[in-house]
């Protein structure tokens, strides 16, 4: 499942990453804590920067992972479960990709891109002559009906809420292309935004 999600994201954005999320997977909560994780979430990207470069690990709750793997996609799985796993892969891919470009990434940029990634991959996996209706449901489920964990501190609450706001604004601009079935335009726009960095990306999402 992790390979499938990563391949979908790579195809959407026209990139290739030599590293695979599955090779960095950790499913034991105690092992994740020993690597610096908080164990407060069912999905967490663990990042450590040293003199030799970045060290990454992707923690996913084993029950969550098994449910999503058994369902094989957002049309069969619980949408929330699928999106949690997709968010983890999104984080992994974006950090690995920006590291290859020797570029730093902020936590807000990482979260905002993940919001867009979840919308993009779920829209494309459900692409059909009814995609406009499906994407409209996604916008409501992903951005309007979202709930944040109670244990977030003030800074985390702001970051997740702001990422959600930015993702919704950008998804709303993408919706006309989706409703009109303009797949190539949809992909071209996503690829353009993906390649923007830092403040330029956040400003572009917010337009």
Secondary structure, 3 states (H helix, E strand, C coil): CHHHHHHHHHHHHCCCCCCCHHHHEECCHHHHHHCCCCCCCCEEEEEEEECCEEEEEEEECHHHHHHHHHHCCCCCCCHHHHHHHHHHHHHHHHHHHHHHCCCCCCHHHHHHHHHHHHHHHHHHHCCCCCHHHHHHHHHHHHHHCCCCCCCCCHHHHHHHHHHHHHHHHHHHHHHHHHHCCCHHHHHHHHHHHHCCCHHHHHHHHHC
